[in-house]
Amino acid sequence: MNRISLAAALVVGVIALAGCSDVDPGASRESADPSSSAIDHSIPFNLGEKYDAATASVRARYDLPVDADYYIERYGAWVANESCTVAQVLAWQELRRATGETDEICRVVYEYSLAGTVYPIGCAAPVMVVSDEAR
């Protein structure tokens, strides 16, 4: 693997290890400042699936991310909340591909300073990578 692929795989791995929680979407929460000192991990994931009775099939569901104006302006129309696991994002992408829709999605990458401040620093696109190379 080249260094860029390795770095991307490490970023996705770190995000996956960060852990997330599936919380009731109706639960109340304070509005979060994207550059706040702590990320609100009670944010529900915004990707999923729904049954489409018209086509009798399961389709991918996408809800706007928390602080949609901020994130969409910076990272595009398809942004996953930080509570989405890599596995959930990959499953959502697979479902979108199966129905012929775009699988484009962004997971915001955060920097954690020693002072405890959290800043969004960019966007990563989770991709399943399978190779026959030795590890």
N, CA, C and O atoms as a GROMACS GRO file, in nm:
protein
  540
    1MET      N    1   0.085  -0.118   0.000
    1MET     CA    2   0.000   0.000   0.000
    1MET      C    3   0.089   0.124   0.000
    1MET      O    4   0.193   0.127   0.065
    2ASN      N    5   0.047   0.225  -0.072
    2ASN     CA    6   0.126   0.346  -0.070
    2ASN      C    7   0.096   0.425   0.057
    2ASN      O    8   0.003   0.392   0.130
    3ARG      N    9   0.173   0.526   0.083
    3ARG     CA   10   0.162   0.600   0.209
    3ARG      C   11   0.027   0.670   0.224
    3ARG      O   12  -0.026   0.677   0.335
    4ILE      N   13  -0.029   0.722   0.115
    4ILE     CA   14  -0.158   0.791   0.122
    4ILE      C   15  -0.267   0.692   0.158
    4ILE      O   16  -0.352   0.722   0.243
    5SER      N   17  -0.267   0.574   0.096
    5SER     CA   18  -0.367   0.472   0.127
    5SER      C   19  -0.353   0.427   0.272
    5SER      O   20  -0.453   0.408   0.342
    6LEU      N   21  -0.229   0.410   0.317
    6LEU     CA   22  -0.206   0.369   0.455
    6LEU      C   23  -0.255   0.477   0.552
    6LEU      O   24  -0.317   0.445   0.653
    7ALA      N   25  -0.227   0.603   0.521
    7ALA     CA   26  -0.272   0.712   0.607
    7ALA      C   27  -0.424   0.718   0.610
    7ALA      O   28  -0.483   0.738   0.717
    8ALA      N   29  -0.489   0.702   0.495
    8ALA     CA   30  -0.636   0.704   0.491
    8ALA      C   31  -0.693   0.587   0.570
    8ALA      O   32  -0.792   0.603   0.642
    9ALA      N   33  -0.631   0.470   0.557
    9ALA     CA   34  -0.678   0.353   0.632
    9ALA      C   35  -0.662   0.376   0.782
    9ALA      O   36  -0.749   0.337   0.860
   10LEU      N   37  -0.552   0.439   0.823
   10LEU     CA   38  -0.531   0.467   0.965
   10LEU      C   39  -0.634   0.566   1.018
   10LEU      O   40  -0.686   0.549   1.129
   11VAL      N   41  -0.666   0.669   0.939
   11VAL     CA   42  -0.766   0.768   0.981
   11VAL      C   43  -0.901   0.700   0.999
   11VAL      O   44  -0.969   0.723   1.099
   12VAL      N   45  -0.940   0.617   0.902
   12VAL     CA   46  -1.068   0.547   0.912
   12VAL      C   47  -1.066   0.453   1.032
   12VAL      O   48  -1.167   0.442   1.103
   13GLY      N   49  -0.954   0.386   1.056
   13GLY     CA   50  -0.944   0.297   1.171
   13GLY      C   51  -0.957   0.371   1.302
   13GLY      O   52  -1.025   0.324   1.394
   14VAL      N   53  -0.892   0.486   1.313
   14VAL     CA   54  -0.900   0.565   1.436
   14VAL      C   55  -1.042   0.611   1.459
   14VAL      O   56  -1.092   0.609   1.572
   15ILE      N   57  -1.109   0.652   1.352
   15ILE     CA   58  -1.248   0.696   1.365
   15ILE      C   59  -1.335   0.580   1.411
   15ILE      O   60  -1.423   0.597   1.496
   16ALA      N   61  -1.309   0.461   1.356
   16ALA     CA   62  -1.388   0.343   1.394
   16ALA      C   63  -1.366   0.308   1.541
   16ALA      O   64  -1.460   0.267   1.609
   17LEU      N   65  -1.244   0.324   1.589
   17LEU     CA   66  -1.214   0.292   1.728
   17LEU      C   67  -1.267   0.395   1.826
   17LEU      O   68  -1.278   0.367   1.945
   18ALA      N   69  -1.299   0.514   1.776
   18ALA     CA   70  -1.347   0.619   1.864
   18ALA      C   71  -1.478   0.582   1.932
   18ALA      O   72  -1.507   0.629   2.042
   19GLY      N   73  -1.557   0.499   1.866
   19GLY     CA   74  -1.683   0.453   1.925
   19GLY      C   75  -1.793   0.555   1.908
   19GLY      O   76  -1.769   0.676   1.906
   20CYS      N   77  -1.914   0.504   1.895
   20CYS     CA   78  -2.030   0.589   1.876
   20CYS      C   79  -2.148   0.526   1.949
   20CYS      O   80  -2.143   0.410   1.989
   21SER      N   81  -2.251   0.604   1.965
   21SER     CA   82  -2.369   0.548   2.028
   21SER      C   83  -2.491   0.575   1.943
   21SER      O   84  -2.500   0.677   1.875
   22ASP      N   85  -2.585   0.483   1.948
   22ASP     CA   86  -2.712   0.496   1.878
   22ASP      C   87  -2.812   0.545   1.982
   22ASP      O   88  -2.853   0.469   2.070
   23VAL      N   89  -2.852   0.671   1.971
   23VAL     CA   90  -2.939   0.732   2.069
   23VAL      C   91  -3.072   0.764   2.003
   23VAL      O   92  -3.078   0.786   1.882
   24ASP      N   93  -3.177   0.767   2.082
   24ASP     CA   94  -3.311   0.799   2.031
   24ASP      C   95  -3.308   0.932   1.957
   24ASP      O   96  -3.268   1.033   2.014
   25PRO      N   97  -3.350   0.933   1.827
   25PRO     CA   98  -3.347   1.057   1.750
   25PRO      C   99  -3.433   1.167   1.811
   25PRO      O  100  -3.407   1.284   1.786
   26GLY      N  101  -3.533   1.133   1.891
   26GLY     CA  102  -3.620   1.233   1.950
   26GLY      C  103  -3.563   1.295   2.076
   26GLY      O  104  -3.622   1.388   2.131
   27ALA      N  105  -3.451   1.245   2.121
   27ALA     CA  106  -3.393   1.296   2.244
   27ALA      C  107  -3.349   1.441   2.224
   27ALA      O  108  -3.299   1.477   2.118
   28SER      N  109  -3.368   1.523   2.327
   28SER     CA  110  -3.328   1.663   2.313
   28SER      C  111  -3.178   1.677   2.331
   28SER      O  112  -3.114   1.598   2.401
   29ARG      N  113  -3.123   1.779   2.267
   29ARG     CA  114  -2.981   1.806   2.280
   29ARG      C  115  -2.958   1.955   2.260
   29ARG      O  116  -3.035   2.023   2.192
   30GLU      N  117  -2.851   2.004   2.319
   30GLU     CA  118  -2.816   2.143   2.302
   30GLU      C  119  -2.754   2.161   2.165
   30GLU      O  120  -2.696   2.067   2.110
   31SER      N  121  -2.766   2.283   2.109
   31SER     CA  122  -2.702   2.305   1.979
   31SER      C  123  -2.552   2.305   2.000
   31SER      O  124  -2.501   2.366   2.093
   32ALA      N  125  -2.482   2.234   1.911
   32ALA     CA  126  -2.338   2.217   1.927
   32ALA      C  127  -2.263   2.315   1.838
   32ALA      O  128  -2.297   2.332   1.721
   33ASP      N  129  -2.163   2.378   1.893
   33ASP     CA  130  -2.073   2.462   1.816
   33ASP      C  131  -1.966   2.369   1.758
   33ASP      O  132  -1.901   2.298   1.834
   34PRO      N  133  -1.947   2.366   1.624
   34PRO     CA  134  -1.852   2.273   1.563
   34PRO      C  135  -1.710   2.284   1.617
   34PRO      O  136  -1.634   2.188   1.606
   35SER      N  137  -1.673   2.396   1.674
   35SER     CA  138  -1.538   2.409   1.728
   35SER      C  139  -1.541   2.406   1.881
   35SER      O  140  -1.451   2.459   1.945
   36SER      N  141  -1.644   2.345   1.939
   36SER     CA  142  -1.657   2.342   2.084
   36SER      C  143  -1.549   2.254   2.146
   36SER      O  144  -1.477   2.183   2.076
   37SER      N  145  -1.539   2.260   2.276
   37SER     CA  146  -1.434   2.186   2.345
   37SER      C  147  -1.464   2.038   2.358
   37SER      O  148  -1.376   1.962   2.400
   38ALA      N  149  -1.584   1.993   2.325
   38ALA     CA  150  -1.615   1.850   2.332
   38ALA      C  151  -1.722   1.817   2.229
   38ALA      O  152  -1.816   1.894   2.208
   39ILE      N  153  -1.708   1.702   2.164
   39ILE     CA  154  -1.808   1.659   2.068
   39ILE      C  155  -1.922   1.594   2.144
   39ILE      O  156  -1.900   1.518   2.237
   40ASP      N  157  -2.045   1.624   2.104
   40ASP     CA  158  -2.163   1.567   2.166
   40ASP      C  159  -2.185   1.428   2.107
   40ASP      O  160  -2.236   1.416   1.995
   41HIS      N  161  -2.147   1.322   2.182
   41HIS     CA  162  -2.160   1.187   2.132
   41HIS      C  163  -2.301   1.132   2.145
   41HIS      O  164  -2.325   1.016   2.112
   42SER      N  165  -2.396   1.213   2.190
   42SER     CA  166  -2.534   1.168   2.199
   42SER      C  167  -2.610   1.194   2.069
   42SER      O  168  -2.730   1.168   2.061
   43ILE      N  169  -2.542   1.245   1.968
   43ILE     CA  170  -2.604   1.275   1.840
   43ILE      C  171  -2.635   1.143   1.769
   43ILE      O  172  -2.546   1.058   1.755
   44PRO      N  173  -2.759   1.124   1.724
   44PRO     CA  174  -2.794   0.999   1.656
   44PRO      C  175  -2.731   0.994   1.516
   44PRO      O  176  -2.705   1.098   1.455
   45PHE      N  177  -2.706   0.874   1.467
   45PHE     CA  178  -2.651   0.865   1.333
   45PHE      C  179  -2.761   0.900   1.232
   45PHE      O  180  -2.878   0.872   1.255
   46ASN      N  181  -2.722   0.959   1.122
   46ASN     CA  182  -2.818   1.011   1.025
   46ASN      C  183  -2.825   0.928   0.897
   46ASN      O  184  -2.883   0.973   0.798
   47LEU      N  185  -2.768   0.809   0.898
   47LEU     CA  186  -2.775   0.720   0.783
   47LEU      C  187  -2.851   0.595   0.824
   47LEU      O  188  -2.843   0.552   0.940
   48GLY      N  189  -2.922   0.537   0.732
   48GLY     CA  190  -2.994   0.415   0.766
   48GLY      C  191  -3.065   0.360   0.644
   48GLY      O  192  -3.024   0.385   0.531
   49GLU      N  193  -3.170   0.286   0.669
   49GLU     CA  194  -3.248   0.229   0.560
   49GLU      C  195  -3.395   0.246   0.589
   49GLU      O  196  -3.436   0.263   0.704
   50LYS      N  197  -3.474   0.242   0.483
   50LYS     CA  198  -3.619   0.254   0.495
   50LYS      C  199  -3.683   0.166   0.389
   50LYS      O  200  -3.622   0.138   0.286
   51TYR      N  201  -3.804   0.124   0.414
   51TYR     CA  202  -3.875   0.041   0.318
   51TYR      C  203  -3.953   0.132   0.224
   51TYR      O  204  -4.026   0.220   0.269
   52ASP      N  205  -3.937   0.112   0.093
   52ASP     CA  206  -4.007   0.188  -0.009
   52ASP      C  207  -4.121   0.101  -0.061
   52ASP      O  208  -4.098   0.009  -0.139
   53ALA      N  209  -4.244   0.131  -0.018
   53ALA     CA  210  -4.360   0.050  -0.057
   53ALA      C  211  -4.386   0.056  -0.207
   53ALA      O  212  -4.436  -0.041  -0.265
   54ALA      N  213  -4.354   0.168  -0.271
   54ALA     CA  214  -4.379   0.183  -0.414
   54ALA      C  215  -4.298   0.083  -0.497
   54ALA      O  216  -4.348   0.030  -0.597
   55THR      N  217  -4.176   0.057  -0.456
   55THR     CA  218  -4.090  -0.037  -0.530
   55THR      C  219  -4.072  -0.169  -0.456
   55THR      O  220  -4.003  -0.259  -0.505
   56ALA      N  221  -4.134  -0.180  -0.338
   56ALA     CA  222  -4.122  -0.300  -0.254
   56ALA      C  223  -3.975  -0.337  -0.231
   56ALA      O  224  -3.935  -0.452  -0.245
   57SER      N  225  -3.896  -0.236  -0.196
   57SER     CA  226  -3.753  -0.258  -0.174
   57SER      C  227  -3.704  -0.173  -0.057
   57SER      O  228  -3.771  -0.080  -0.012
   58VAL      N  229  -3.588  -0.209  -0.010
   58VAL     CA  230  -3.523  -0.132   0.097
   58VAL      C  231  -3.431  -0.030   0.032
   58VAL      O  232  -3.353  -0.064  -0.058
   59ARG      N  233  -3.441   0.093   0.075
   59ARG     CA  234  -3.358   0.201   0.020
   59ARG      C  235  -3.281   0.268   0.133
   59ARG      O  236  -3.316   0.257   0.250
   60ALA      N  237  -3.176   0.337   0.094
   60ALA     CA  238  -3.094   0.409   0.192
   60ALA      C  239  -3.168   0.534   0.239
   60ALA      O  240  -3.230   0.604   0.160
   61ARG      N  241  -3.160   0.560   0.369
   61ARG     CA  242  -3.220   0.679   0.428
   61ARG      C  243  -3.107   0.774   0.466
   61ARG      O  244  -3.004   0.734   0.519
   62TYR      N  245  -3.128   0.902   0.436
   62TYR     CA  246  -3.030   1.005   0.472
   62TYR      C  247  -3.105   1.120   0.536
   62TYR      O  248  -3.197   1.177   0.476
   63ASP      N  249  -3.067   1.156   0.657
   63ASP     CA  250  -3.121   1.273   0.726
   63ASP      C  251  -3.012   1.378   0.729
   63ASP      O  252  -2.893   1.346   0.729
   64LEU      N  253  -3.051   1.503   0.731
   64LEU     CA  254  -2.950   1.610   0.738
   64LEU      C  255  -2.866   1.593   0.863
   64LEU      O  256  -2.917   1.552   0.968
   65PRO      N  257  -2.738   1.624   0.854
   65PRO     CA  258  -2.652   1.613   0.972
   65PRO      C  259  -2.684   1.722   1.074
   65PRO      O  260  -2.748   1.822   1.042
   66VAL      N  261  -2.640   1.701   1.196
   66VAL     CA  262  -2.651   1.803   1.299
   66VAL      C  263  -2.570   1.923   1.251
   66VAL      O  264  -2.463   1.904   1.192
   67ASP      N  265  -2.616   2.042   1.276
   67ASP     CA  266  -2.550   2.165   1.229
   67ASP      C  267  -2.532   2.161   1.077
   67ASP      O  268  -2.424   2.189   1.026
   68ALA      N  269  -2.638   2.125   1.007
   68ALA     CA  270  -2.634   2.102   0.863
   68ALA      C  271  -2.577   2.221   0.786
   68ALA      O  272  -2.495   2.202   0.695
   69ASP      N  273  -2.617   2.342   0.819
   69ASP     CA  274  -2.567   2.459   0.746
   69ASP      C  275  -2.415   2.467   0.750
   69ASP      O  276  -2.351   2.492   0.649
   70TYR      N  277  -2.358   2.445   0.868
   70TYR     CA  278  -2.213   2.453   0.885
   70TYR      C  279  -2.143   2.344   0.803
   70TYR      O  280  -2.052   2.374   0.726
   71TYR      N  281  -2.186   2.220   0.821
   71TYR     CA  282  -2.116   2.108   0.758
   71TYR      C  283  -2.139   2.100   0.607
   71TYR      O  284  -2.045   2.073   0.533
   72ILE      N  285  -2.260   2.124   0.561
   72ILE     CA  286  -2.287   2.116   0.417
   72ILE      C  287  -2.213   2.226   0.342
   72ILE      O  288  -2.163   2.204   0.232
   73GLU      N  289  -2.205   2.344   0.402
   73GLU     CA  290  -2.132   2.455   0.340
   73GLU      C  291  -1.984   2.420   0.320
   73GLU      O  292  -1.924   2.459   0.220
   74ARG      N  293  -1.926   2.347   0.414
   74ARG     CA  294  -1.783   2.316   0.409
   74ARG      C  295  -1.750   2.184   0.341
   74ARG      O  296  -1.645   2.173   0.277
   75TYR      N  297  -1.838   2.082   0.354
   75TYR     CA  298  -1.802   1.948   0.309
   75TYR      C  299  -1.894   1.888   0.203
   75TYR      O  300  -1.869   1.777   0.157
   76GLY      N  301  -1.997   1.959   0.163
   76GLY     CA  302  -2.086   1.908   0.059
   76GLY      C  303  -2.219   1.859   0.112
   76GLY      O  304  -2.245   1.864   0.233
   77ALA      N  305  -2.302   1.810   0.022
   77ALA     CA  306  -2.440   1.775   0.055
   77ALA      C  307  -2.455   1.645   0.134
   77ALA      O  308  -2.558   1.625   0.198
   78TRP      N  309  -2.356   1.558   0.132
   78TRP     CA  310  -2.368   1.428   0.196
   78TRP      C  311  -2.265   1.417   0.308
   78TRP      O  312  -2.148   1.388   0.283
   79VAL      N  313  -2.309   1.440   0.432
   79VAL     CA  314  -2.220   1.438   0.548
   79VAL      C  315  -2.280   1.347   0.655
   79VAL      O  316  -2.396   1.362   0.693
   80ALA      N  317  -2.199   1.253   0.704
   80ALA     CA  318  -2.243   1.164   0.811
   80ALA      C  319  -2.213   1.228   0.946
   80ALA      O  320  -2.108   1.289   0.964
   81ASN      N  321  -2.306   1.215   1.041
   81ASN     CA  322  -2.280   1.262   1.177
   81ASN      C  323  -2.162   1.185   1.236
   81ASN      O  324  -2.132   1.074   1.192
   82GLU      N  325  -2.096   1.244   1.334
   82GLU     CA  326  -1.980   1.177   1.393
   82GLU      C  327  -2.019   1.052   1.471
   82GLU      O  328  -1.931   0.973   1.506
   83SER      N  329  -2.145   1.032   1.498
   83SER     CA  330  -2.189   0.912   1.569
   83SER      C  331  -2.202   0.791   1.477
   83SER      O  332  -2.221   0.679   1.525
   84CYS      N  333  -2.193   0.810   1.346
   84CYS     CA  334  -2.201   0.698   1.251
   84CYS      C  335  -2.070   0.620   1.255
   84CYS      O  336  -1.962   0.677   1.247
   85THR      N  337  -2.082   0.489   1.266
   85THR     CA  338  -1.962   0.406   1.262
   85THR      C  339  -1.919   0.386   1.118
   85THR      O  340  -1.998   0.407   1.026
   86VAL      N  341  -1.795   0.346   1.098
   86VAL     CA  342  -1.747   0.318   0.963
   86VAL      C  343  -1.831   0.207   0.902
   86VAL      O  344  -1.864   0.213   0.783
   87ALA      N  345  -1.866   0.106   0.980
   87ALA     CA  346  -1.948  -0.004   0.930
   87ALA      C  347  -2.084   0.046   0.883
   87ALA      O  348  -2.134   0.000   0.780
   88GLN      N  349  -2.145   0.138   0.956
   88GLN     CA  350  -2.274   0.194   0.916
   88GLN      C  351  -2.261   0.273   0.786
   88GLN      O  352  -2.346   0.263   0.698
   89VAL      N  353  -2.155   0.351   0.773
   89VAL     CA  354  -2.133   0.429   0.651
   89VAL      C  355  -2.112   0.336   0.532
   89VAL      O  356  -2.170   0.358   0.426
   90LEU      N  357  -2.030   0.232   0.549
   90LEU     CA  358  -2.005   0.138   0.439
   90LEU      C  359  -2.132   0.064   0.400
   90LEU      O  360  -2.155   0.041   0.281
   91ALA      N  361  -2.214   0.024   0.497
   91ALA     CA  362  -2.341  -0.043   0.467
   91ALA      C  363  -2.435   0.050   0.392
   91ALA      O  364  -2.502   0.008   0.298
   92TRP      N  365  -2.439   0.176   0.431
   92TRP     CA  366  -2.523   0.276   0.365
   92TRP      C  367  -2.476   0.295   0.220
   92TRP      O  368  -2.558   0.300   0.129
   93GLN      N  369  -2.344   0.304   0.201
   93GLN     CA  370  -2.290   0.320   0.066
   93GLN      C  371  -2.327   0.200  -0.021
   93GLN      O  372  -2.364   0.217  -0.137
   94GLU      N  373  -2.317   0.080   0.033
   94GLU     CA  374  -2.350  -0.041  -0.043
   94GLU      C  375  -2.496  -0.042  -0.084
   94GLU      O  376  -2.529  -0.079  -0.197
   95LEU      N  377  -2.583  -0.002   0.005
   95LEU     CA  378  -2.726   0.006  -0.026
   95LEU      C  379  -2.751   0.109  -0.135
   95LEU      O  380  -2.834   0.085  -0.223
   96ARG      N  381  -2.684   0.221  -0.130
   96ARG     CA  382  -2.700   0.324  -0.234
   96ARG      C  383  -2.652   0.271  -0.370
   96ARG      O  384  -2.718   0.293  -0.471
   97ARG      N  385  -2.539   0.202  -0.371
   97ARG     CA  386  -2.489   0.146  -0.497
   97ARG      C  387  -2.585   0.043  -0.553
   97ARG      O  388  -2.605   0.036  -0.674
   98ALA      N  389  -2.644  -0.038  -0.466
   98ALA     CA  390  -2.735  -0.144  -0.509
   98ALA      C  391  -2.860  -0.087  -0.577
   98ALA      O  392  -2.920  -0.154  -0.661
   99THR      N  393  -2.899   0.034  -0.541
   99THR     CA  394  -3.017   0.097  -0.602
   99THR      C  395  -2.980   0.196  -0.710
   99THR      O  396  -3.066   0.269  -0.760
  100GLY      N  397  -2.852   0.200  -0.748
  100GLY     CA  398  -2.807   0.287  -0.856
  100GLY      C  399  -2.791   0.433  -0.818
  100GLY      O  400  -2.784   0.519  -0.906
  101GLU      N  401  -2.785   0.462  -0.689
  101GLU     CA  402  -2.769   0.599  -0.643
  101GLU      C  403  -2.623   0.626  -0.609
  101GLU      O  404  -2.544   0.532  -0.593
  102THR      N  405  -2.587   0.751  -0.598
  102THR     CA  406  -2.450   0.786  -0.564
  102THR      C  407  -2.420   0.743  -0.420
  102THR      O  408  -2.505   0.753  -0.332
  103ASP      N  409  -2.298   0.695  -0.399
  103ASP     CA  410  -2.258   0.653  -0.265
  103ASP      C  411  -2.165   0.754  -0.200
  103ASP      O  412  -2.098   0.724  -0.102
  104GLU      N  413  -2.161   0.874  -0.256
  104GLU     CA  414  -2.073   0.979  -0.205
  104GLU      C  415  -2.117   1.022  -0.065
  104GLU      O  416  -2.233   1.055  -0.043
  105ILE      N  417  -2.023   1.020   0.028
  105ILE     CA  418  -2.051   1.060   0.166
  105ILE      C  419  -1.920   1.108   0.229
  105ILE      O  420  -1.812   1.065   0.189
  106CYS      N  421  -1.931   1.194   0.324
  106CYS     CA  422  -1.814   1.251   0.394
  106CYS      C  423  -1.827   1.224   0.542
  106CYS      O  424  -1.935   1.240   0.600
  107ARG      N  425  -1.718   1.183   0.605
  107ARG     CA  426  -1.711   1.176   0.751
  107ARG      C  427  -1.612   1.282   0.794
  107ARG      O  428  -1.496   1.280   0.752
  108VAL      N  429  -1.657   1.373   0.875
  108VAL     CA  430  -1.572   1.483   0.920
  108VAL      C  431  -1.463   1.426   1.012
  108VAL      O  432  -1.490   1.343   1.098
  109VAL      N  433  -1.341   1.474   0.991
  109VAL     CA  434  -1.226   1.434   1.072
  109VAL      C  435  -1.196   1.547   1.170
  109VAL      O  436  -1.194   1.664   1.132
  110TYR      N  437  -1.174   1.510   1.296
  110TYR     CA  438  -1.152   1.610   1.400
  110TYR      C  439  -1.010   1.602   1.454
  110TYR      O  440  -0.947   1.496   1.455
  111GLU      N  441  -0.960   1.718   1.499
  111GLU     CA  442  -0.831   1.725   1.568
  111GLU      C  443  -0.860   1.751   1.715
  111GLU      O  444  -0.941   1.837   1.750
  112TYR      N  445  -0.794   1.675   1.799
  112TYR     CA  446  -0.810   1.690   1.943
  112TYR      C  447  -0.681   1.750   1.998
  112TYR      O  448  -0.576   1.686   1.995
  113SER      N  449  -0.690   1.873   2.047
  113SER     CA  450  -0.570   1.938   2.098
  113SER      C  451  -0.540   1.891   2.240
  113SER      O  452  -0.627   1.835   2.307
  114LEU      N  453  -0.419   1.915   2.285
  114LEU     CA  454  -0.380   1.879   2.421
  114LEU      C  455  -0.460   1.957   2.524
  114LEU      O  456  -0.477   1.912   2.638
  115ALA      N  457  -0.509   2.074   2.485
  115ALA     CA  458  -0.589   2.157   2.576
  115ALA      C  459  -0.733   2.107   2.584
  115ALA      O  460  -0.812   2.162   2.662
  116GLY      N  461  -0.769   2.006   2.507
  116GLY     CA  462  -0.903   1.951   2.512
  116GLY      C  463  -1.000   2.013   2.412
  116GLY      O  464  -1.120   1.986   2.418
  117THR      N  465  -0.948   2.094   2.322
  117THR     CA  466  -1.033   2.156   2.221
  117THR      C  467  -1.042   2.065   2.099
  117THR      O  468  -0.944   2.002   2.060
  118VAL      N  469  -1.161   2.060   2.040
  118VAL     CA  470  -1.184   1.975   1.924
  118VAL      C  471  -1.218   2.064   1.805
  118VAL      O  472  -1.304   2.152   1.815
  119TYR      N  473  -1.148   2.040   1.693
  119TYR     CA  474  -1.172   2.118   1.572
  119TYR      C  475  -1.196   2.026   1.454
  119TYR      O  476  -1.125   1.926   1.439
  120PRO      N  477  -1.295   2.056   1.368
  120PRO     CA  478  -1.306   1.981   1.243
  120PRO      C  479  -1.194   2.026   1.150
  120PRO      O  480  -1.175   2.146   1.130
  121ILE      N  481  -1.118   1.930   1.092
  121ILE     CA  482  -1.004   1.967   1.008
  121ILE      C  483  -1.015   1.919   0.864
  121ILE      O  484  -0.930   1.951   0.782
  122GLY      N  485  -1.117   1.843   0.833
  122GLY     CA  486  -1.130   1.795   0.697
  122GLY      C  487  -1.235   1.687   0.686
  122GLY      O  488  -1.317   1.667   0.777
  123CYS      N  489  -1.231   1.619   0.576
  123CYS     CA  490  -1.333   1.520   0.546
  123CYS      C  491  -1.267   1.394   0.491
  123CYS      O  492  -1.175   1.402   0.410
  124ALA      N  493  -1.314   1.279   0.535
  124ALA     CA  494  -1.264   1.151   0.485
  124ALA      C  495  -1.380   1.076   0.422
  124ALA      O  496  -1.493   1.080   0.472
  125ALA      N  497  -1.352   1.007   0.314
  125ALA     CA  498  -1.453   0.926   0.247
  125ALA      C  499  -1.421   0.780   0.275
  125ALA      O  500  -1.325   0.726   0.219
  126PRO      N  501  -1.500   0.715   0.362
  126PRO     CA  502  -1.473   0.575   0.393
  126PRO      C  503  -1.484   0.487   0.269
  126PRO      O  504  -1.580   0.498   0.193
  127VAL      N  505  -1.386   0.400   0.250
  127VAL     CA  506  -1.383   0.310   0.135
  127VAL      C  507  -1.338   0.174   0.184
  127VAL      O  508  -1.239   0.162   0.256
  128MET      N  509  -1.410   0.071   0.143
  128MET     CA  510  -1.370  -0.066   0.176
  128MET      C  511  -1.253  -0.100   0.086
  128MET      O  512  -1.263  -0.091  -0.037
  129VAL      N  513  -1.141  -0.140   0.146
  129VAL     CA  514  -1.022  -0.176   0.070
  129VAL      C  515  -0.990  -0.321   0.096
  129VAL      O  516  -0.968  -0.361   0.211
  130VAL      N  517  -0.989  -0.401  -0.009
  130VAL     CA  518  -0.956  -0.542   0.002
  130VAL      C  519  -0.844  -0.571  -0.097
  130VAL      O  520  -0.854  -0.538  -0.215
  131SER      N  521  -0.738  -0.632  -0.050
  131SER     CA  522  -0.628  -0.666  -0.138
  131SER      C  523  -0.571  -0.801  -0.097
  131SER      O  524  -0.597  -0.850   0.013
  132ASP      N  525  -0.495  -0.860  -0.186
  132ASP     CA  526  -0.434  -0.990  -0.156
  132ASP      C  527  -0.288  -0.974  -0.111
  132ASP      O  528  -0.214  -1.072  -0.101
  133GLU      N  529  -0.249  -0.849  -0.083
  133GLU     CA  530  -0.113  -0.824  -0.038
  133GLU      C  531  -0.093  -0.874   0.104
  133GLU      O  532  -0.188  -0.875   0.183
  134ALA      N  533   0.027  -0.917   0.136
  134ALA     CA  534   0.060  -0.959   0.272
  134ALA      C  535   0.052  -0.839   0.365
  134ALA      O  536   0.079  -0.726   0.324
  135ARG      N  537   0.016  -0.863   0.486
  135ARG     CA  538   0.004  -0.753   0.583
  135ARG      C  539   0.118  -0.755   0.679
  135ARG      O  540   0.126  -0.671   0.768
   0.00000   0.00000   0.00000
